[in-house]
Amino acid sequence: MAAMQELSKFYSDDEKRTATVYKVLGESELTFASSVKNSSGSTFVAYFSSLTDAEDFSEDWVMTNE
């Protein structure tokens, strides 16, 4: 598993949905990751080539109603 550095964190208003943006160290492509968790506790990771895309996805994730 690649080393990661946490860059930012997002929370929904009720704090049940979270998203954390990481810089994936030592990678040449898809160098940013967004780890998201929904209100039931399920998590997944999406990879991006730009910080802006990762943060936009993360912010949208926590603001979307389930």
Protein Blocks (a to p, Z undefined) as FASTA:
>chain_A
ZZdddfbdcddfkopaccdddddehiabhkbccddddfkopacddddfbfklmmmmmmmm
mmpcZZ
